Amino acid sequence: MVFIRKSMAALCFGLVVGSAHAVAPSYGKVDAATFEQAVAAYRDDPTYLVDNQALLRALTPEQLSQAIEKLDLTHYAYLHPVVIKGKEVPELIRQSVGDISVMVVRGGRMQPIPFQIDEMDQKGWVYLPDVSPNKLEGTYGKIDPVDELVFMYRDSGYEPYVPTQHGEVKGRILKELAFEHQGKARYAYLVQGDARRKPADYVSFDAKTGVSNNTYYQFRTNPANFLDFQDFRANVGPRQDKRVLDAIYGELETGVFTAWPKLSFNTLDNIRPELIFAKDGPVRATGLLKLRIVVAGIPVFNILSQVTLYDQGIVLPVSIQIPGGEVLTRVLNHPRFYLALDFNDIQGGHVNAAGSQDPDGYAVVDGKLSELERTATISHEKNWLWMDSRLGWDVFARFDIPPGWPEELRLLYQDDLKATTVWEHFPGASPRLGVDARGFPVGKLDISLNVGLWFPDTVGAGGPRRFGEETRSPPRWVGRDISAPMARAD
């Protein structure tokens, strides 16, 4: 019966329900009957939308939002990647990486979902064979306590596994993961010895070309400068042909002993984040960045970092430890570091920040600053920025910065078509938003921050504040041995 439903959904994928020769509908032309059948197919098959990209592109923002909610998911839960350390499930320790799978009950049967296991190095980064700057933590090919198993929360099942109802597993179930989020229960199973795998791939990233093609967005950067975005487009909404992100720009500015003259290091001229390797997995891709610091045309030193891509997110952990940096801090005068996201022509978009006068409201991108825009702030505690493009997707940025660095954190925000810079492809701040960090503690130059850029279809009816709270309280899970009797969830 499951295969019949999936076949019907595939036939309904066209304009004419039931016609095997029908073409995929164009944007905004998915009728109500086809939409409901697609939602039913998606409920049974976790990878239905990624397997039917043309249908995803044809859905209106309202339909995509409705589909997520019909799957009993919040808009944050839909994009949330579950990351489980090996030590959290002792049964995984010392197991062969290739012998583990993740399975769920969907469509009345037990089936595999996309997942991956990333082995970690001694610094806590994903280990990349032959290029990682740090040693592997543990044994390669075996799951160690620090290693990470990753899958998408939205792929979890709606009901617990019952062998007499859902079929036998070709292997041994190591652990049932029982999730709870926003009053909803979901389940996933860690299985040893079942060779079945889901071929769906949510993320694609090529370090040589700088091209990333993901389920919900695509981009192309300069491999010699990862932050030089040469193209960035959404795969959903009414303007899929529109380049929406112009650039991500970072700059360090400081005086030495005195406030003048200023030294400036930026990602256009003398901080060059070169993409030197990428591990491309089905759920997330990890790239290794080498930031070359150049002074007067001469490379002075390198800083290594990683970037992680999900199908609705980019996570950039930055850890900068410069030998002798504690001496350098004693000669810096009013140092300032800022990181900006510059968008292209999001006129009519809605924006807000955690520290605004009305975090449940919004200002409009219209080329001039409103009172809310002028007074909005950001801090270590109130650390999110949000933009609704009004084009079928949002941007939710969160900056996790440890206390004590910097001494002062400000919001960087501009809504001005005349505010041009030399690093833009498209002139004007429409808008430009980010963080402005000022002052480094004397005696320590250890910069550690985590920048998460998420691209939900919408933050939902609760608004950005509720979405931000949800990012701090992701789905919780407990591991259970299913050899004990299980009570079915109502």
Rosetta blueprint (number, residue, H / E / L):
1 M L
2 V H
3 F H
4 I H
5 R H
6 K H
7 S H
8 M H
9 A H
10 A H
11 L H
12 C L
13 F L
14 G L
15 L L
16 V L
17 V L
18 G L
19 S L
20 A L
21 H L
22 A L
23 V L
24 A L
25 P L
26 S L
27 Y L
28 G L
29 K L
30 V L
31 D L
32 A H
33 A H
34 T H
35 F H
36 E H
37 Q H
38 A H
39 V H
40 A H
41 A H
42 Y H
43 R H
44 D H
45 D L
46 P L
47 T L
48 Y H
49 L H
50 V H
51 D H
52 N L
53 Q H
54 A H
55 L H
56 L H
57 R H
58 A H
59 L L
60 T L
61 P H
62 E H
63 Q H
64 L H
65 S H
66 Q H
67 A H
68 I H
69 E H
70 K H
71 L L
72 D L
73 L L
74 T L
75 H H
76 Y H
77 A H
78 Y H
79 L H
80 H L
81 P E
82 V E
83 V E
84 I E
85 K E
86 G H
87 K H
88 E H
89 V L
90 P H
91 E H
92 L H
93 I L
94 R L
95 Q L
96 S E
97 V H
98 G H
99 D H
100 I E
101 S E
102 V E
103 M E
104 V E
105 V E
106 R E
107 G L
108 G L
109 R E
110 M E
111 Q E
112 P E
113 I L
114 P L
115 F L
116 Q E
117 I E
118 D E
119 E L
120 M E
121 D E
122 Q L
123 K L
124 G L
125 W L
126 V E
127 Y L
128 L L
129 P L
130 D L
131 V L
132 S L
133 P L
134 N L
135 K L
136 L E
137 E L
138 G L
139 T L
140 Y L
141 G L
142 K E
143 I L
144 D L
145 P L
146 V L
147 D L
148 E E
149 L E
150 V E
151 F E
152 M E
153 Y H
154 R H
155 D H
156 S L
157 G E
158 Y L
159 E L
160 P L
161 Y L
162 V L
163 P H
164 T H
165 Q H
166 H H
167 G L
168 E L
169 V L
170 K L
171 G L
172 R E
173 I E
174 L E
175 K E
176 E E
177 L E
178 A E
179 F E
180 E E
181 H E
182 Q L
183 G L
184 K E
185 A E
186 R E
187 Y E
188 A E
189 Y E
190 L E
191 V E
192 Q E
193 G L
194 D L
195 A L
196 R L
197 R L
198 K L
199 P L
200 A L
201 D L
202 Y L
203 V L
204 S L
205 F E
206 D E
207 A L
208 K L
209 T L
210 G L
211 V E
212 S E
213 N E
214 N L
215 T L
216 Y L
217 Y E
218 Q E
219 F E
220 R E
221 T E
222 N E
223 P L
224 A L
225 N E
226 F E
227 L E
228 D E
229 F E
230 Q E
231 D E
232 F E
233 R E
234 A E
235 N L
236 V L
237 G L
238 P L
239 R L
240 Q L
241 D L
242 K L
243 R L
244 V L
245 L E
246 D E
247 A E
248 I E
249 Y E
250 G E
251 E E
252 L E
253 E E
254 T E
255 G E
256 V E
257 F L
258 T L
259 A L
260 W L
261 P L
262 K E
263 L E
264 S E
265 F E
266 N E
267 T L
268 L L
269 D L
270 N L
271 I E
272 R E
273 P E
274 E E
275 L E
276 I E
277 F E
278 A E
279 K E
280 D E
281 G L
282 P L
283 V L
284 R L
285 A E
286 T E
287 G E
288 L E
289 L E
290 K E
291 L E
292 R E
293 I E
294 V E
295 V E
296 A L
297 G L
298 I E
299 P E
300 V E
301 F E
302 N E
303 I E
304 L E
305 S E
306 Q E
307 V E
308 T E
309 L E
310 Y E
311 D L
312 Q L
313 G E
314 I E
315 V E
316 L E
317 P E
318 V E
319 S E
320 I E
321 Q E
322 I L
323 P L
324 G L
325 G H
326 E H
327 V H
328 L H
329 T L
330 R L
331 V L
332 L E
333 N E
334 H E
335 P E
336 R E
337 F E
338 Y E
339 L E
340 A E
341 L E
342 D E
343 F E
344 N L
345 D L
346 I L
347 Q L
348 G L
349 G L
350 H E
351 V E
352 N E
353 A E
354 A L
355 G L
356 S L
357 Q L
358 D L
359 P L
360 D L
361 G L
362 Y L
363 A E
364 V E
365 V L
366 D L
367 G L
368 K L
369 L L
370 S L
371 E H
372 L H
373 E H
374 R H
375 T H
376 A L
377 T L
378 I L
379 S L
380 H L
381 E L
382 K L
383 N L
384 W E
385 L E
386 W E
387 M E
388 D E
389 S L
390 R L
391 L L
392 G L
393 W L
394 D E
395 V E
396 F E
397 A E
398 R E
399 F E
400 D E
401 I L
402 P L
403 P L
404 G L
405 W L
406 P L
407 E L
408 E E
409 L E
410 R E
411 L E
412 L E
413 Y E
414 Q E
415 D E
416 D E
417 L L
418 K L
419 A L
420 T L
421 T L
422 V L
423 W L
424 E L
425 H L
426 F L
427 P L
428 G L
429 A E
430 S E
431 P E
432 R E
433 L E
434 G E
435 V E
436 D E
437 A E
438 R E
439 G L
440 F L
441 P L
442 V L
443 G L
444 K L
445 L L
446 D E
447 I E
448 S E
449 L E
450 N E
451 V E
452 G E
453 L E
454 W E
455 F L
456 P L
457 D L
458 T L
459 V L
460 G L
461 A L
462 G L
463 G H
464 P H
465 R H
466 R H
467 F H
468 G H
469 E H
470 E H
471 T H
472 R H
473 S L
474 P L
475 P L
476 R E
477 W E
478 V E
479 G E
480 R E
481 D L
482 I L
483 S L
484 A L
485 P L
486 M L
487 A L
488 R L
489 A L
490 D L
